[in-house]
Each structure stands twice: as C-alpha cells, then as structure tokens.
Amino acid sequence: MPSNVDVIAENVNEGSSYFSKDVTIPIILPFDFVNGAGAIVVMPDDDRDILDKPDLRLWAVNYMAGYCAFWNVEGCEWLRDSLPDIRNGLTRHEALKTATHICARIAANIAVGREVKHFPRFYLCKNLE
C-alpha cells in the first residue's frame, strides 16, 4: 500500500486555477466532454508541463480525439462528435457525473495501491445512462 495516498482532483472545465509542480501526490484532472468524460492522472514523477496548458480542457479533448483517430480506437465517435460543443464551451450535467465516477474509481485505486493509467495515458467514458 502506498505511504502517501492524498490525491488532488481539479476541475479544469473553467480553466486551471492553481497547480503546483512541487506537489508530491497524484493529480487527477477530470474533463466534461459534453457527451462523455475523461480524466488524466499526473503522478509526482510525470512530466508536469501539461499543467501549464492555457485551455487544458480543449487541449485534452484534442489530444484524446487525436489518439483515438490515430490508433483507430472504437467507441470514440461520441468524443469526435462533441468537439464543436466543447469548443463553444458547452458543459453537461451528465458529463460532470460521469467525470465524478471516473475520478472516484481512480482515487480508490490509488488509495489501495492499484496501478492506474497516468499521463500520457488517459481515461475516457461515454456518459453513463
């Protein structure tokens, strides 16, 4: 079991508020992608330049959509279809709930010492029905 299980989860839909590159705990970055949600985990030893992105939500959706397109990942059509709404700043309550579920699962796995995907890998899920 890890000795340090604190986790920071930051809402990045409205722009990042404050990130310290000196934080020695995992940071979970949840994203409302309108028709679904995503999350990126930044571990203490990861490159933290991602935290400096001026519009982290837009950067993340383009990064994840590009990854899905490049690797021909099935089930990502909803993300590509959401791009215009995300660019226009739209958010959706269902997507926030989905992001919450993703983050809770990630935090629980970190707390009990399970391996989690961390940057450059990510989590992505269509809205829960």
HELIX and SHEET records of a PDB file:
HELIX    1   1 ASP A   49  ASP A   52  5                                   4    
HELIX    2   2 LEU A   56  PHE A   70  1                                  15    
HELIX    3   3 GLU A   77  ARG A   87  1                                  11    
HELIX    4   4 HIS A   93  ALA A  111  1                                  19    
SHEET    1   A 4 ILE A   8  ALA A   9  0                                        
SHEET    2   A 4 ILE A  27  ASP A  32  1                                        
SHEET    3   A 4 GLY A  36  VAL A  42 -1                                        
SHEET    4   A 4 TYR A 123  LYS A 126 -1                                        
END                                                                             
